[in-house]
C-alpha cells in the first residue's frame, strides 16, 4: 500500500510548515528540530513511523525520510510500483536456464574464474551535511543517519575551494560602472568580505572613487568609520616615502574583520585630484603586502586615475542593474574598454547585475541578461536584498542566502580570472 508522506516546508525566512500548518519553535531552538519533534509526536500518537517529505525553499532540495516515535530518523525509499498485468497479455514463464559447456582442459594462460574486484578495506563515511533538511536529520539522529551533502552544498564547497586557491603574485580587480547607485560599492564590500572569509590571506579594498567614495563606511558602518583614524588614500600619497612596512601601512588602513580597506578622500576639493601616477604608486605599495586587491573606481572611465587603475587591473567587474539604462551603460563600458586597448579586460570581464531597485515587472530581466552575457566571460545576478539596498553597512550576517551565494560566485569568478 502506498504511504502518503507528511509534507514539511522549510521557507527561505526560516519558518517551517508541517502538514500545511506553521509550527512555532522556542527562541534559540532550531526550527528543523522543532519540525522533527512534531513528526515524532505524530508517530507516537499513530503507533507507527511517519514518512516525511521535506522541501527546502531556499536551496530547492527535497528529502524523504522516516521519523519514529522516539525521535529517531531513518532514510526512506518509496517501494517500487507493482507491475500491472493485462488479461490479454501472454503468461510470463521463467526462461530456460542457460546451458554452458566447458572444455575439459583449460588453455594455458586462460582462466574462467572471474577476477574478484578490488574494493577498499574501510568504508568511507559520507561528508557531514552543513544545514538544511539533511543537516537537521543528521543532528536529530545524532549522526546515525547521514544523507551526505546535497548537490547545492557540494556546489558551495566547490565555490569556496575556487576562492581559496593559492596565488603566486599580486592581483587587482577593478570594479567599475558608468552609472551610480547600481550596486558597485556594495558588490566591492560583499565580495571583499567573502574573499576574506575563505582565503588564507587578507584582501584589500582601495577606494579610488573621485566623488567622495564611501567604501570604508559601507564596510565598517558610518559610526565606526567616524570613530576610527580618518586616514585616506590622499594620506598615503602624501606619506608614501615613509611607509616602508606592513606595520606602517596598517596606520593608514581600516579593517572590517579580515578585509583591509584604503578609504577614499572625503574632501570634495581633493577627491577628484588623484592622478593615474598617484594611484599607480599607491597600488605598487599595496601589492607588496596583499595578493588580492579590489579597486572601487567610482562612476565613469575617464577621470584621471582610471588610466592607472586599468593598466594595473588583472580583470574587471562591471556593475549593472535591471533598468534598461543601466544595462546599456554596462555594455557601453565593455565596448569602451575594447576600443581603448583593453580588449582582454573586456573579454574576461565579470558583469554583475544587482536587482537593487526591484524594477517594474514590465522589464524583461531575461532579455537584459541575454543582452549583456555575450559581451563578457561571466554574468552573475545578485537578488533584491533590503540589507544591501538601504545603503547602510554591508554585513554577510545580514544579507540573504541568495545574496551570499552571489557574492561567492563573483569571488570565485574573480579568482578564476587570475589563472
C-alpha positions as CSV (number, residue, x, y, z in Angstrom):
1,X,0.0,0.0,0.0
2,X,1.3,3.5,-0.9
3,X,2.4,5.7,2.0
4,X,1.3,9.3,1.8
5,X,4.2,11.4,3.2
6,X,3.6,14.3,5.5
7,X,4.8,17.5,3.8
8,X,7.3,19.7,5.6
9,X,8.1,23.1,4.0
10,X,11.2,25.0,5.2
11,X,10.8,28.5,3.9
12,X,13.6,30.9,2.9
13,X,12.8,33.1,6.0
14,X,13.4,30.1,8.4
15,X,9.7,29.4,9.1
16,X,8.5,25.8,8.9
17,X,5.2,24.2,8.0
18,X,4.3,20.7,8.9
19,X,1.3,19.3,7.0
20,X,0.5,22.8,5.9
21,X,0.4,24.2,9.4
22,X,3.0,26.6,10.8
23,X,4.9,25.4,13.9
24,X,6.4,27.7,16.5
25,X,10.0,26.9,17.6
26,X,11.0,28.1,21.0
27,X,13.5,31.0,21.0
28,X,17.0,29.8,20.4
29,X,16.0,26.4,19.1
30,X,16.5,25.1,15.6
31,X,13.2,25.2,13.6
32,X,14.2,22.0,11.8
33,X,14.5,20.2,15.2
34,X,11.0,21.6,16.1
35,X,9.6,20.1,13.0
36,X,11.2,16.7,13.8
37,X,9.6,16.9,17.3
38,X,6.2,17.4,15.8
39,X,6.7,14.5,13.5
40,X,7.8,12.3,16.4
41,X,4.5,13.3,18.2
42,X,2.6,12.2,15.1
43,X,4.4,8.9,15.1
44,X,3.8,8.2,18.8
45,X,0.1,9.0,18.5
46,X,-0.4,6.8,15.5
47,X,1.8,4.0,16.8
48,X,3.8,3.8,13.5
49,X,6.6,5.8,11.9
50,X,5.8,8.9,9.9
51,X,7.2,9.3,6.4
52,X,8.0,12.9,5.7
53,X,8.8,14.8,2.5
54,X,10.7,17.9,3.3
55,X,11.2,20.7,0.8
56,X,13.8,23.5,1.5
57,X,12.6,26.5,-0.4
58,X,16.0,28.3,-0.1
59,X,18.0,25.5,-1.8
60,X,15.3,23.8,-3.8
61,X,16.2,20.4,-2.2
62,X,13.7,17.7,-1.4
63,X,14.4,14.9,1.1
64,X,12.3,11.8,2.0
65,X,12.9,10.3,5.4
66,X,11.1,8.4,8.3
67,X,10.6,9.7,11.8
68,X,9.9,7.3,14.7
69,X,8.1,7.9,18.0
70,X,11.3,8.1,19.9
71,X,12.6,10.9,17.7
72,X,15.0,8.8,15.7
73,X,15.1,9.2,11.9
74,X,15.9,6.9,9.0
75,X,16.2,7.2,5.3
76,X,13.1,6.2,3.4
77,X,12.9,4.9,-0.1
78,X,9.4,4.5,-1.6
79,X,8.7,0.9,-2.6
80,X,8.7,0.2,-6.3
81,X,5.3,0.1,-8.0
82,X,3.9,-3.4,-8.7
83,X,3.8,-4.2,-12.4
84,X,0.4,-4.2,-14.0
85,X,-0.8,-7.2,-16.0
86,X,-3.3,-7.2,-18.8
87,X,-5.7,-10.1,-19.0
88,X,-4.9,-10.5,-22.7
89,X,-1.2,-10.5,-22.2
90,X,0.5,-13.9,-22.5
91,X,1.5,-15.5,-19.3
92,X,5.0,-14.9,-18.0
93,X,7.0,-18.1,-17.8
94,X,10.5,-18.4,-16.5
95,X,13.2,-18.5,-19.2
96,X,15.1,-21.7,-19.6
97,X,18.3,-21.7,-17.6
98,X,21.4,-21.0,-19.7
99,X,23.4,-24.1,-20.7
100,X,27.2,-23.8,-20.6
101,X,29.8,-26.3,-21.7
102,X,33.3,-26.0,-20.6
103,X,36.3,-27.7,-22.3
104,X,37.9,-30.5,-20.3
105,X,41.3,-28.8,-20.4
106,X,41.8,-25.0,-19.9
107,X,44.0,-23.4,-22.5
108,X,47.3,-22.3,-21.0
109,X,47.1,-18.7,-19.6
110,X,43.3,-18.7,-19.7
111,X,41.1,-18.8,-16.6
112,X,37.4,-19.0,-16.5
113,X,37.3,-17.7,-12.9
114,X,36.1,-14.1,-12.7
115,X,38.6,-11.9,-11.1
116,X,37.4,-10.5,-7.7
117,X,37.0,-6.8,-8.0
118,X,39.3,-4.7,-5.8
119,X,37.5,-2.8,-3.1
120,X,38.6,-0.6,-0.2
121,X,39.1,-2.3,3.2
122,X,37.4,0.5,5.0
123,X,34.1,2.2,4.0
124,X,34.3,5.9,3.6
125,X,31.8,7.9,5.7
126,X,29.7,10.4,3.8
127,X,30.6,14.0,4.4
128,X,28.5,15.7,7.0
129,X,25.8,18.0,5.6
130,X,26.1,21.6,6.7
131,X,22.5,22.6,7.1
132,X,19.0,22.4,5.7
133,X,16.9,19.3,6.0
134,X,19.8,17.0,5.6
135,X,21.7,18.8,8.4
136,X,18.6,18.6,10.6
137,X,18.2,14.9,10.0
138,X,21.9,14.4,10.9
139,X,21.6,16.4,14.1
140,X,18.4,14.9,15.3
141,X,19.7,11.3,14.7
142,X,23.0,12.3,16.4
143,X,24.9,11.4,13.3
144,X,23.5,8.0,12.8
145,X,21.6,9.0,9.7
146,X,23.9,10.8,7.3
147,X,22.4,11.6,4.0
148,X,25.5,13.5,3.0
149,X,25.7,17.0,1.5
150,X,23.1,18.0,-1.1
151,X,24.1,18.9,-4.6
152,X,23.6,22.6,-3.6
153,X,26.1,22.1,-0.7
154,X,28.6,20.5,-3.0
155,X,28.4,23.4,-5.3
156,X,29.0,25.7,-2.4
157,X,32.1,23.7,-1.4
158,X,33.4,24.0,-5.0
159,X,32.9,27.8,-4.9
160,X,34.8,28.1,-1.6
161,X,37.6,26.0,-2.9
162,X,37.9,28.1,-6.0
163,X,38.0,31.3,-3.9
164,X,40.6,29.8,-1.5
165,X,43.2,28.8,-4.2
166,X,46.7,30.0,-3.5
167,X,48.1,32.7,-5.7
168,X,51.6,33.5,-6.9
169,X,52.0,37.2,-7.0
170,X,49.6,40.1,-6.5
171,X,46.3,40.6,-8.5
172,X,44.0,43.6,-8.8
173,X,40.3,43.6,-9.8
174,X,38.7,46.9,-10.8
175,X,35.0,47.3,-10.0
176,X,33.5,50.0,-12.3
177,X,30.4,51.3,-13.9
178,X,29.1,54.3,-15.9
179,X,26.1,54.8,-13.5
180,X,25.9,55.3,-9.8
181,X,23.6,53.6,-7.3
182,X,23.5,50.2,-9.0
183,X,25.5,48.2,-6.5
184,X,29.1,48.8,-7.4
185,X,30.3,49.7,-3.9
186,X,28.1,47.1,-2.2
187,X,29.5,44.5,-4.5
188,X,33.0,45.5,-3.7
189,X,32.4,45.2,0.0
190,X,30.4,42.0,-0.2
191,X,32.9,40.3,-2.4
192,X,35.8,41.6,-0.4
193,X,34.3,40.2,2.8
194,X,33.7,36.9,1.0
195,X,37.3,36.7,-0.1
196,X,38.4,37.5,3.5
197,X,36.2,34.7,4.8
198,X,37.6,31.9,2.6
199,X,41.1,32.9,1.6
200,X,44.1,32.4,3.8
201,X,45.5,35.8,3.1
202,X,43.8,39.2,3.8
203,X,42.4,41.0,0.8
204,X,42.5,44.8,0.5
205,X,39.9,47.2,-0.9
206,X,41.0,50.5,-2.4
207,X,38.5,53.4,-2.8
208,X,39.6,55.3,-5.9
209,X,36.2,56.9,-6.3
210,X,36.7,60.6,-7.2
211,X,33.3,61.5,-5.8
212,X,34.0,61.1,-2.1
213,X,33.6,57.4,-2.1
214,X,32.0,55.5,0.8
215,X,33.7,52.1,0.6
216,X,35.0,52.2,4.1
217,X,31.7,53.4,5.5
218,X,29.8,50.6,3.8
219,X,32.2,48.0,5.3
220,X,32.5,49.5,8.8
221,X,29.3,51.4,9.3
222,X,29.4,55.2,9.4
223,X,29.6,55.4,13.2
224,X,32.6,53.1,13.4
225,X,34.3,54.8,10.5
226,X,34.0,58.2,12.1
227,X,35.4,56.8,15.4
228,X,38.5,55.4,13.5
229,X,41.5,57.4,12.5
230,X,40.3,59.3,9.4
231,X,43.2,58.3,7.1
232,X,42.5,58.1,3.4
233,X,44.2,57.4,0.1
234,X,45.3,61.0,0.0
235,X,47.3,60.5,3.2
236,X,49.1,57.5,1.7
237,X,50.0,59.6,-1.4
238,X,51.4,62.3,0.9
239,X,53.4,59.9,3.2
240,X,54.3,57.3,0.6
241,X,58.1,57.5,1.1
242,X,57.8,56.9,4.9
243,X,55.5,53.8,4.5
244,X,58.1,51.1,4.3
245,X,56.4,48.1,6.1
246,X,53.1,46.4,6.5
247,X,53.0,47.7,10.1
248,X,53.5,51.3,8.9
249,X,50.8,50.8,6.2
250,X,48.4,49.5,8.9
251,X,48.3,53.0,10.3
252,X,46.6,54.1,7.0
253,X,44.1,51.3,6.5
254,X,40.8,50.3,8.1
255,X,39.7,46.8,8.9
256,X,36.3,45.1,8.6
257,X,37.2,41.8,10.0
258,X,39.9,40.4,7.7
259,X,39.1,42.8,4.9
260,X,41.6,45.7,4.9
261,X,40.5,49.0,3.3
262,X,42.0,52.2,2.0
263,X,39.4,54.8,2.4
264,X,38.5,57.4,-0.2
265,X,39.2,61.1,0.1
266,X,36.1,62.8,1.6
267,X,37.2,66.4,0.9
268,X,35.5,67.3,-2.4
269,X,38.4,69.6,-3.2
270,X,40.9,66.8,-3.1
271,X,38.8,63.7,-4.1
272,X,39.0,64.4,-7.8
273,X,42.7,65.2,-7.8
274,X,44.0,61.6,-7.7
275,X,46.1,61.1,-10.8
276,X,47.0,57.9,-12.7
277,X,50.6,58.1,-11.4
278,X,49.5,58.6,-7.8
279,X,47.1,55.7,-8.0
280,X,49.9,53.6,-9.5
281,X,52.2,54.5,-6.6
282,X,49.5,53.5,-4.1
283,X,48.8,50.2,-5.8
284,X,52.5,49.4,-6.1
285,X,52.8,49.8,-2.3
286,X,49.7,47.8,-1.6
287,X,50.6,45.0,-3.9
288,X,53.8,44.3,-1.9
289,X,51.7,43.1,1.0
290,X,48.4,41.9,-0.4
291,X,47.9,39.2,-3.1
292,X,44.3,40.3,-3.9
293,X,43.1,43.9,-4.1
294,X,39.7,45.2,-5.2
295,X,39.6,48.8,-6.5
296,X,36.3,50.6,-6.3
297,X,36.6,53.0,-9.2
298,X,33.5,55.2,-8.9
299,X,31.4,56.0,-12.0
300,X,32.9,56.7,-15.3
301,X,36.1,55.6,-17.1
302,X,37.6,59.0,-18.0
303,X,38.6,60.5,-14.6
304,X,42.4,61.0,-14.2
305,X,43.1,57.9,-12.0
306,X,41.4,55.4,-14.3
307,X,44.3,55.0,-16.7
308,X,46.4,53.9,-13.7
309,X,43.7,51.6,-12.5
310,X,43.1,49.8,-15.8
311,X,46.8,49.5,-16.5
312,X,47.2,47.5,-13.3
313,X,43.9,45.6,-13.4
314,X,44.1,41.8,-13.7
315,X,40.4,41.7,-14.5
316,X,37.3,43.9,-14.1
317,X,33.9,43.6,-12.6
318,X,31.3,45.8,-14.4
319,X,28.3,46.7,-12.2
320,X,24.8,47.0,-13.8
321,X,21.2,46.9,-12.9
322,X,18.0,45.6,-14.4
323,X,17.0,49.0,-15.7
324,X,17.4,49.4,-19.4
325,X,19.6,52.4,-19.0
326,X,21.9,50.6,-16.6
327,X,22.3,47.6,-19.0
328,X,23.1,49.9,-21.9
329,X,25.8,51.7,-19.8
330,X,27.3,48.4,-18.8
331,X,27.5,47.3,-22.4
332,X,29.0,50.8,-23.3
333,X,31.6,50.2,-20.6
334,X,32.7,46.9,-22.1
335,X,32.7,48.5,-25.6
336,X,34.8,51.4,-24.4
337,X,37.4,49.0,-22.8
338,X,37.6,47.1,-26.1
339,X,38.0,50.3,-28.1
340,X,40.8,51.7,-25.9
341,X,43.3,49.0,-25.8
342,X,41.8,46.8,-23.0
343,X,40.3,44.0,-25.1
344,X,41.4,41.3,-22.7
345,X,39.8,43.1,-19.8
346,X,36.5,43.4,-21.7
347,X,36.6,39.8,-22.9
348,X,37.3,38.4,-19.4
349,X,35.0,40.8,-17.6
350,X,32.5,39.7,-15.0
351,X,29.2,41.5,-15.3
352,X,27.2,41.8,-12.0
353,X,23.5,42.7,-12.3
354,X,22.2,43.8,-8.9
355,X,18.4,43.8,-8.5
356,X,18.7,46.8,-6.2
357,X,15.6,48.8,-7.0
358,X,13.1,45.8,-7.6
359,X,12.4,47.1,-11.0
360,X,8.9,47.0,-12.6
361,X,7.5,43.8,-13.9
362,X,7.5,45.4,-17.3
363,X,11.3,44.9,-17.5
364,X,12.2,41.7,-19.2
365,X,15.1,40.6,-16.9
366,X,16.0,37.6,-19.1
367,X,16.3,39.9,-22.1
368,X,18.7,42.2,-20.2
369,X,20.8,39.2,-19.1
370,X,20.9,37.9,-22.7
371,X,21.8,41.4,-23.9
372,X,24.9,41.5,-21.7
373,X,26.0,37.9,-21.4
374,X,27.6,37.8,-24.9
375,X,30.0,40.6,-24.1
376,X,31.7,39.1,-21.0
377,X,33.3,36.0,-19.6
378,X,30.6,35.5,-16.9
379,X,27.4,37.2,-15.9
380,X,26.2,36.9,-12.3
381,X,23.0,38.3,-10.7
382,X,22.5,39.5,-7.1
383,X,18.9,39.2,-6.0
384,X,17.0,42.1,-4.4
385,X,18.0,42.4,-0.8
386,X,17.0,45.2,1.6
387,X,20.1,44.7,3.6
388,X,22.1,45.8,0.5
389,X,19.7,48.3,-1.0
390,X,19.3,50.5,2.1
391,X,22.8,52.0,1.7
392,X,23.9,51.0,5.2
393,X,26.7,48.8,6.4
394,X,27.2,45.6,4.4
395,X,27.4,42.5,6.6
396,X,27.4,38.9,5.4
397,X,25.4,38.0,8.5
398,X,22.6,40.3,7.4
399,X,22.3,39.6,3.7
400,X,20.1,36.8,2.3
401,X,21.2,33.4,1.4
402,X,20.8,34.2,-2.3
403,X,23.0,37.3,-1.9
404,X,25.7,35.4,-0.1
405,X,25.7,32.8,-2.8
406,X,26.0,35.5,-5.5
407,X,29.0,37.1,-3.7
408,X,30.7,33.6,-3.6
409,X,30.1,33.2,-7.3
410,X,31.6,36.6,-8.0
411,X,34.6,36.0,-5.8
412,X,35.2,32.6,-7.4
413,X,34.9,34.1,-10.9
414,X,37.4,36.8,-9.9
415,X,40.0,34.3,-8.7
416,X,39.4,32.2,-11.8
417,X,40.5,35.2,-13.8
418,X,43.8,35.3,-12.1
419,X,44.8,31.9,-13.5
